[in-house]
Amino acid sequence: MSTEQPNNPLHGVKLADIVEYLHNEYGWKELGMLVDINCFQNNPTIKSSLKFLRRTPWAREKVEKLYLQTIK
């Protein structure tokens, strides 16, 4: 399975796991400053953030980029 996309560090990582990790690492307030999107700034929850990120590719890209920077 991992040989299908050997150069993709996000292969096999769920969006829910990414959001949970970032929330635990930074908290909502700092996460809202690092990634300037409303789903992290106004009454944020994991569920509402996932719903928004799944429908909004540009926002998802920002979150994935922050995740990759954080885990390195």
CYANA upper distance limits for C-alpha pairs under 8 A (distance plus 0.5 A):
  2 SER  CA      6 PRO  CA      6.59
  2 SER  CA     11 HIS  CA      8.00
  5 GLN  CA     11 HIS  CA      7.27
  9 PRO  CA     68 LEU  CA      8.40
 13 VAL  CA     17 ASP  CA      7.32
 13 VAL  CA     18 ILE  CA      7.77
 14 LYS  CA     18 ILE  CA      7.00
 15 LEU  CA     19 VAL  CA      6.76
 15 LEU  CA     50 LEU  CA      7.79
 16 ALA  CA     20 GLU  CA      6.61
 16 ALA  CA     46 ILE  CA      8.12
 16 ALA  CA     50 LEU  CA      7.16
 17 ASP  CA     21 TYR  CA      6.49
 18 ILE  CA     22 LEU  CA      6.68
 18 ILE  CA     63 VAL  CA      8.50
 18 ILE  CA     64 GLU  CA      7.89
 18 ILE  CA     67 TYR  CA      7.09
 19 VAL  CA     23 HIS  CA      6.52
 19 VAL  CA     46 ILE  CA      7.42
 19 VAL  CA     49 SER  CA      8.41
 19 VAL  CA     50 LEU  CA      8.09
 19 VAL  CA     63 VAL  CA      8.30
 20 GLU  CA     24 ASN  CA      6.61
 20 GLU  CA     46 ILE  CA      7.54
 21 TYR  CA     25 GLU  CA      6.53
 22 LEU  CA     26 TYR  CA      6.38
 22 LEU  CA     27 GLY  CA      7.78
 22 LEU  CA     31 LEU  CA      7.76
 22 LEU  CA     67 TYR  CA      7.28
 23 HIS  CA     27 GLY  CA      5.12
 23 HIS  CA     28 TRP  CA      6.51
 23 HIS  CA     31 LEU  CA      7.47
 26 TYR  CA     30 GLU  CA      6.09
 26 TYR  CA     31 LEU  CA      6.22
 27 GLY  CA     31 LEU  CA      6.50
 28 TRP  CA     32 GLY  CA      6.42
 28 TRP  CA     40 PHE  CA      6.43
 28 TRP  CA     41 GLN  CA      7.54
 28 TRP  CA     44 PRO  CA      7.45
 29 LYS  CA     33 MET  CA      7.08
 29 LYS  CA     40 PHE  CA      7.95
 29 LYS  CA     41 GLN  CA      7.29
 30 GLU  CA     34 LEU  CA      6.68
 31 LEU  CA     35 VAL  CA      6.44
 31 LEU  CA     40 PHE  CA      7.02
 32 GLY  CA     36 ASP  CA      6.07
 32 GLY  CA     37 ILE  CA      7.06
 32 GLY  CA     38 ASN  CA      8.00
 32 GLY  CA     40 PHE  CA      5.20
 32 GLY  CA     41 GLN  CA      5.55
 35 VAL  CA     40 PHE  CA      8.25
 35 VAL  CA     62 LYS  CA      7.21
 35 VAL  CA     63 VAL  CA      7.36
 35 VAL  CA     66 LEU  CA      8.40
 36 ASP  CA     40 PHE  CA      8.23
 36 ASP  CA     41 GLN  CA      8.45
 37 ILE  CA     41 GLN  CA      7.32
 37 ILE  CA     59 ALA  CA      7.72
 38 ASN  CA     42 ASN  CA      6.29
 39 CYS  CA     43 ASN  CA      8.00
 39 CYS  CA     44 PRO  CA      6.16
 39 CYS  CA     45 THR  CA      8.44
 39 CYS  CA     48 SER  CA      7.42
 39 CYS  CA     49 SER  CA      5.74
 39 CYS  CA     52 PHE  CA      7.42
 40 PHE  CA     44 PRO  CA      5.60
 40 PHE  CA     45 THR  CA      8.32
 40 PHE  CA     49 SER  CA      7.39
 44 PRO  CA     48 SER  CA      7.25
 44 PRO  CA     49 SER  CA      7.17
 45 THR  CA     49 SER  CA      6.53
 46 ILE  CA     50 LEU  CA      6.61
 47 LYS  CA     51 LYS  CA      6.79
 48 SER  CA     52 PHE  CA      6.81
 49 SER  CA     53 LEU  CA      6.55
 50 LEU  CA     54 ARG  CA      6.48
 51 LYS  CA     55 ARG  CA      7.13
 52 PHE  CA     56 THR  CA      6.63
 53 LEU  CA     57 PRO  CA      7.29
 53 LEU  CA     59 ALA  CA      6.52
 53 LEU  CA     60 ARG  CA      5.56
 54 ARG  CA     60 ARG  CA      7.57
 56 THR  CA     60 ARG  CA      6.82
 57 PRO  CA     61 GLU  CA      6.68
 58 TRP  CA     62 LYS  CA      7.05
 59 ALA  CA     63 VAL  CA      6.92
 60 ARG  CA     64 GLU  CA      6.59
 61 GLU  CA     65 LYS  CA      6.53
 62 LYS  CA     66 LEU  CA      6.78
 63 VAL  CA     67 TYR  CA      6.68
 64 GLU  CA     68 LEU  CA      6.73
 65 LYS  CA     69 GLN  CA      6.78
 66 LEU  CA     70 THR  CA      6.56
 67 TYR  CA     71 ILE  CA      6.76
 68 LEU  CA     72 LYS  CA      6.95
